[in-house]
């Protein structure tokens, strides 16, 4: 007497696939269920399952070869895209290097300009006004008390510091 598991093992498929095949074969060749709900396989029903599986498995090979061809084409596309991205990365690295060199030369020029202006006396236009307090305010009694009050930190392991 055949069971779902024995048929599945022989065809090298899962039990679920056998159930699917049973639903797809003609009703007159399907195995009948007993009172407990188990299938009773006759020789005809097993042959119908096997013939349906064999007939449906051969087109799968064609589909698999088409799938392999499609996957290979996708792989080639991905390789070409990766190569293009690598070229873009190389160009961006060159541009970044050029930008860094330009920044460095600009900084050197600025330093030279600062050095020459500090060595030369300031003209009347370069001297800042003494009453201009817009940039920095000096500490007064209202905004600075001269003493910082630090509270001890109480953390998770503060009991270890006692």
C-alpha positions as CSV (number, residue, x, y, z in Angstrom):
1,X,0.0,0.0,0.0
2,X,1.3,3.4,-1.1
3,X,1.4,6.5,1.1
4,X,1.9,10.2,0.3
5,X,5.4,10.1,1.8
6,X,6.5,7.0,-0.1
7,X,5.4,8.5,-3.4
8,X,7.0,11.8,-2.6
9,X,10.3,10.1,-1.7
10,X,10.2,8.0,-4.9
11,X,9.6,11.2,-7.1
12,X,12.0,13.3,-4.9
13,X,9.4,16.0,-4.2
14,X,7.7,17.2,-1.0
15,X,4.4,15.8,0.4
16,X,2.8,19.1,-0.4
17,X,3.7,18.8,-4.1
18,X,2.0,15.3,-4.1
19,X,-1.2,16.9,-2.7
20,X,-1.0,19.6,-5.4
21,X,-0.7,16.9,-8.1
22,X,-3.6,14.9,-6.7
23,X,-5.8,18.1,-7.0
24,X,-4.6,18.6,-10.6
25,X,-5.1,15.1,-12.0
26,X,-8.6,14.1,-13.3
27,X,-11.2,13.2,-10.7
28,X,-11.6,9.6,-12.0
29,X,-7.9,8.9,-11.4
30,X,-7.6,10.6,-8.0
31,X,-7.2,8.4,-5.0
32,X,-10.2,8.1,-2.7
33,X,-10.3,9.1,0.9
34,X,-11.3,6.7,3.7
35,X,-13.4,7.6,6.7
36,X,-10.4,8.9,8.6
37,X,-9.5,11.3,5.7
38,X,-6.4,9.3,4.5
39,X,-5.9,8.6,0.8
40,X,-6.2,5.1,-0.4
41,X,-4.0,4.8,-3.5
42,X,-4.7,2.4,-6.2
43,X,-2.3,1.3,-8.8
44,X,-4.0,3.6,-11.3
45,X,-3.9,6.7,-9.0
46,X,-0.2,6.2,-8.4
47,X,0.5,5.8,-12.1
48,X,-1.6,9.0,-12.8
49,X,0.4,10.9,-10.2
50,X,3.7,9.7,-11.6
51,X,2.8,10.4,-15.2
52,X,1.5,13.9,-14.3
53,X,4.7,14.6,-12.5
54,X,6.9,13.3,-15.3
55,X,5.0,15.2,-18.0
56,X,5.0,18.4,-16.0
57,X,8.7,18.2,-15.0
58,X,10.1,18.2,-18.5
59,X,8.9,21.7,-19.3
60,X,10.5,22.9,-16.1
61,X,13.9,22.0,-17.5
62,X,13.3,24.4,-20.4
63,X,12.1,27.0,-17.9
64,X,15.1,26.4,-15.8
65,X,17.4,26.9,-18.8
66,X,15.6,30.1,-19.6
67,X,15.9,31.1,-16.0
68,X,19.7,30.4,-16.1
69,X,20.0,32.4,-19.3
70,X,18.1,35.3,-17.7
71,X,20.2,35.1,-14.5
72,X,23.4,35.2,-16.6
73,X,22.2,38.2,-18.5
74,X,21.3,39.9,-15.3
75,X,24.7,39.1,-13.9
76,X,26.4,40.6,-16.9
77,X,24.3,43.7,-16.6
78,X,25.2,44.0,-12.9
79,X,28.9,43.6,-13.7
80,X,28.7,46.3,-16.3
81,X,26.9,48.6,-13.8
82,X,29.5,47.9,-11.1
83,X,32.2,48.8,-13.5
84,X,30.5,52.1,-14.4
85,X,30.1,52.9,-10.7
86,X,33.7,52.1,-10.0
87,X,34.7,54.5,-12.8
88,X,32.5,57.2,-11.3
89,X,34.0,56.6,-7.9
90,X,37.5,57.0,-9.4
91,X,36.5,60.3,-11.0
92,X,35.0,61.6,-7.8
93,X,38.2,60.7,-5.9
94,X,40.2,62.7,-8.5
95,X,37.9,65.7,-8.1
96,X,38.1,65.4,-4.3
97,X,41.9,65.4,-4.5
98,X,41.9,68.4,-6.7
99,X,39.5,70.2,-4.4
100,X,41.7,69.5,-1.4
101,X,44.8,70.7,-3.2
102,X,43.0,73.9,-4.2
103,X,41.8,74.4,-0.6
104,X,45.4,73.9,0.6
105,X,46.8,76.4,-1.8
106,X,44.0,78.9,-0.9
107,X,44.8,78.5,2.8
108,X,48.5,79.1,2.1
109,X,47.7,82.2,0.2
110,X,45.4,83.4,3.0
111,X,48.2,82.8,5.5
112,X,50.7,84.8,3.4
113,X,48.2,87.6,3.2
114,X,47.6,87.6,6.9
115,X,51.4,87.6,7.6
116,X,51.9,90.5,5.3
117,X,49.1,92.5,6.9
118,X,50.3,91.8,10.4
119,X,53.8,93.0,9.5
120,X,52.5,96.2,8.0
121,X,50.9,98.8,10.3
122,X,47.1,99.1,10.1
123,X,45.6,101.9,8.2
124,X,42.8,104.1,9.7
125,X,40.2,102.0,7.9
126,X,41.5,98.7,9.3
127,X,41.4,99.7,13.0
128,X,38.2,98.5,14.7
129,X,36.1,100.9,16.6
130,X,36.6,100.7,20.4
131,X,32.9,101.1,21.2
132,X,31.8,98.3,18.9
133,X,30.4,95.6,21.2
134,X,28.5,93.7,18.6
135,X,30.9,90.7,18.3
136,X,31.7,89.9,22.0
137,X,30.2,91.2,25.1
138,X,32.4,91.5,28.2
139,X,31.3,89.7,31.3
140,X,29.3,91.9,33.7
141,X,27.7,91.1,37.0
142,X,24.5,90.2,35.3
143,X,25.9,87.6,32.9
144,X,29.0,86.3,34.8
145,X,29.5,85.6,38.5
146,X,33.1,84.5,38.3
147,X,32.5,81.2,40.0
148,X,31.3,78.0,38.4
149,X,29.1,75.7,40.5
150,X,29.7,72.1,39.5
151,X,27.4,69.5,40.9
152,X,28.9,66.1,41.3
153,X,27.8,63.6,38.7
154,X,25.5,60.9,39.9
155,X,25.6,58.0,37.6
156,X,24.8,54.3,37.6
157,X,28.1,53.4,39.3
158,X,28.4,56.4,41.6
159,X,28.2,54.2,44.7
160,X,31.6,52.7,43.6
161,X,33.3,56.1,44.0
162,X,32.4,56.5,47.7
